[in-house]
Amino acid sequence: MSNWLEMLRDRVVVRSQVGKRKLDAALARRELDRKLHKLGAAFLALVGEGRAAVPQELAVLVAEARELERRVESHHDAIVALETEAQT
C-alpha cells in the first residue's frame, strides 16, 4: 500500500511541475507577443517617418499592416460619425 501511495505522490508532484511549466511557458509566450507587437509598431512608425528602410522580405507585411491601419482608422471614423449622428 505504501508503494502505491509513493507512486501516486510522485505522479502528483510531476503533474504539478508540468502544470507550472505550462503556465510559465504561456506567460513567456504572452510577454513575447507583447514585445513583438511593440517591435512591429515601432518599426512601422519608423518606416512611416522615413527613418527605416523596409527590407524586401518584409515589404508585403508592411503593406498589409498599413492597409489594416487604414481600415481600423476608417472603422473608427465611421463609429465616431454614427455616435455623433445618434446624439443629434
PEVEN-V585889 format. One record per pair of residues at least 12 apart in sequence whose C-alpha atoms are under 6 Angstrom apart, sorted by the first residue. I is the first residue (numbers start at 0). J is the second residue. D is the distance in Angstrom with one decimal. If there is no record, write none. Layout:
I,J,D ; I,J,D
This chain:
none
